[in-house]
Amino acid sequence: MIITNNLNLPSPFVKMAQIEYEQESNEYRVTQLLRGVRETILEKRHKNEITMDVADMIWLLFGTAVHNVLEHQAKADDELREQRIKIDIGEYILSGQFDLFNESTKTITDYKTCSVWKVMFGDYSDWRKQLNIYAYMLKKKGYEVKKGNVVALMKDHNASDAKYKPDYPLHPVKIIEFKFMEKDFCNIDKWLINKFAEIKKAEAFPDDELPICTPEERFNSGTKYAVIEKNRKRALRVFDTRVEADKLASECGAKVEERAGVDKKCLRYCAVREYCSYYKEVVKG
């Protein structure tokens, strides 16, 4: 990856941004598998061409700094910290680095920086899957894992909102706990086998023929249906379903306007978008 520094930030920012784990040619990280196959393969193919500016990596660097501080605290005898482990999945290598594992409590822990909305919305399925994979890998190495904890650090937490908004998190940190059963390890085993099968098949395709990331992987906001009255530009209401929109439109003599969902990841967060035909042809237009 090529790191630029357009704002001329101090050199420690640049050096931290330049730290990169070198992978073997057949190796994939856990975090890569959690993305769309297209994004994952484009990242491997164009890793030496991708350009990012330090200013656009601030929250990533913030998360790295938090990990570094916690990693260097005194370690208990029953703890493993910042361990990178690798296991074989067929002809591929799966690698992952968790933040903390406690052998006594059989708990794997990961530190996450996030927005308050992530916690308020309460959808932790992506975090659960990531910890489930780490737990699966540890189990392959001979450890017993029963639980996973995410320590969520909310970077935009507002103390005033915490006082007056009933659903707002009281503190800027929250622990989310997951329990893992044998069926979870069976399910993740099947998921990993299927994911690597998808990757193997896609590796034979040129860039523009790679499978398009799913709407979920593109953080697509979903198609909306706006009810608009005559001679008005602003919508009376916006619905998630056509049925609801048609019902209101028929009651007030308005029309329904379909609004395509926005691919938020493609627009803001995907590092390989300039190499992606879907982004250039559909999103960017």
N, C-alpha and C positions, 0 to 999 in steps of 0.2 A: 504494500500500500504506500502511496505517495502522500506524505503529510505536509500541508502548507500552513503558513502562519501569517495570514493576511492582516491581523490586528497587532502583530509584533508582540505577542504575549511572552512573558518570561520563559527562558529556556527549560525550566523544570516541567512546564506544561507540555512542551514539544517532546521532551525525552520520554515522558510518561505515555504520550500518544503513540510514540514510535515503538513501544514494547509490543512485540508480536510473537505469539507461539508458532513455531515452525512445525507444520504437519507433514507426515509422510504422504506419498501420492495416493494411497488407498485409505487414508485416514479421514474420518469425519468427527467433528466435535458434537456433543449432545445439543448444544445451542444451535448448531447448523441444521440438525435433523428436525428441529421444531419449526423451521421455516419451510416455505414452499420449495419443492425440488428445483424449480427454475432458478430461484434466488440462490440456493445452495450451490448449484453447479456453476452458475455465472460467477459467483464469488471465487470459486477455486480456479476457474479458467482465467479470470482477469485480475487476480490478486495483485499483480505487479503493476497494473495500470490504474486501479481505482485511486481516485484522489479525494482526500477529505481535509477540511481545514480544522485546526485545533479548536477554533471558536465554536464549531458545530459539534464538538465532542465533549463539551464541558460536563454534561450530566453523566456521561460515560466515565470520564476521568474522576468525577466526584465519587461515583460508585467504587472505582478502583482504589481511590484514596481511603475510603471507609474500610475496604477489605484489608488494605495494607496496615492500617492502624490496629485493627482487631487481631490480625494475624500475629503481630509482634508482642502481644501480651503474654504473660506467663501461661504455660500450657499444663493442664492436669495430666496425670499419668494415663488416664483412660480416654484421652482425646486425640483425634487425628485432625490436623488443620491443613487447609489449602493443598490437599493431596490430589495430584493428577493421576488418574488410573486409566488403564486401557484394557479392553477385552476384545476378543475376536468375534465377529459376526460373519460367518462364512468367509469370503475372501477379503472382507473389509476389517478395518480397525475402528472401534468406537472409543473415543477418549472423552473424558470429562473431569472437571475440577470442582469439587464441592468445597464449602467453606469450613465446615466443622462436622465431625462425627464423634459421638460419645458412646463408647462401647458399653458402659454401665447401663445407660437408659435406652441403648439401641436406637438412638435418634440422630438423624442426619439434618443438618441445619444449613440454610442458605440465606445470605443477606441480600435484600433487594431494595434499591431506591425506586420510588414510584410516585405517582400523583395521589392526592387525596381521593380523587374520583375512582381510582382503582379499588381502594378500600371501601368506599361508600357503595360502589356498584356491586362489589362482593363476588365477582367472577374470578376465581383463582384456578381454573382448570389448567391453564398453561403452566402455572407454578407447580401444581400437583403432579403433572406429567413429568416435568423436569426432575423433580425430587424422586419420583417413582423410578425414573431411569437410573439416577445415581444410586438409589437403594438396590436396584436390580444388579448393577455393576459391582457394588460392594458385596452383595450376596454371592456373586460369582467368584469373588476373591476370598470367600470363606467367612464373611462377617454376617451377623444376624441383625437385620434392620426391621423395626416395627413401626417407627414413626418418622414423620418429616415435619420440620418447622421452617417456616419462612419468617424472618424478622424484617418486616416491611418498614422502611424509613421514608416517610412522606416529605419530599423536598419542598412542597408548596403549602405545608400546613399553616393555618392561620389561627393564632390563639384566641382572637376575638370571635371568630366563627365557632370555635369549639365551645365558647361560653353560651352562645345564643341560638345556635342551630341544633335542633334535637337529634338529627341523624348524623351530625358531623363528628368525626373521631375526636375524642377528648385529648389525645396525646399524639405527637408526631411520629410515634413508633407503635407498631402492633405486631403481635405474634399470631401467625395463622398456623394451625396444627392439622396435619393429615395423618391418618392411620393406614397402614398398608397390610393387606391380607394376602394370602397365597394366591387368590384369584387376580389380584392386582399385578403380581409378578408374572402370572400366566398371560394376562392381557398385554402387558408391556413387551413380553417376549415375542408374541405374535405381531405386535405393532412394529417392532424393530425389524423383524424379518421382512415384513411387507414393505417397510420404508426403504430398506436397502435394495429390495427387488425393484422398486420404482426408480431408485437412483441408478442401478445397473442398466436398466432399460433406457433411461433418459441420457446416460453418458454417451450413447451412440449417436444422439441427435445433434445437429448444428444448433447454434444459439437461438435462432428464430423459430425452431421447431420444438423446443423444449416445452413441456406441458405448462400451461398458464397457471399461475398461483390461484388458489380458490378465493372466493370473495372474503372468507374469514382470514386467510393468509394475507390478503391485500388490505385488511382493516376496512372493508367496504361498508359504508354507512347504511346501505340498503335502499332500495327504491322507495320513494315517498309519493304520496298522492295529495296534491294541494287542491282545495275547493276554493274557486275564485268566482266572485260575483261579477256581474256585467259592469263594465266601465271602471273596474278596479284592478290595480296591479298587485296589491298585497293579498295574500291568501287569507280567507276567512278562518280556515283550519287546515292543518296538515296531518294526514293519517298514514299509518304503516300499511294498511290494506286498502285495496280498491273497493271492496264491499262497503266499508265504513264511509269512504269518500263519496261513493255513488248515492248512498242513502241520504247524506246531508245535502248533496247537490240537488237531488230530486225534490227535497223539501223546500229549498229556497230558490230554485230556478237558476242554479249556478252551474259552472262547468268544472270538470276535473282535469287537472294538469298533472301528467306523470313526470316525476323528477328522478333522474337516474342517480343511483348511489355514487358517492365519492370514494375513490380508492386512496384512503389517507396514507397508508404506508408508502405507496408508489410516489405520492406527492412529496412526502416529508422525511421518510425514514429509511428508504431503501438505498443502500450504498451502490447497488449495481444497476440502477434504473437507466443510466446512459447506455448500457449494453443490452437493454431489454426491449425487444420489438413491441411488446404489448404497451409498455410505457410510452414509447415514441409514437406509436400509431393510434392508440386509443386514449390514453390519459393525457399526454401532452398535445396530441393532435397535430 
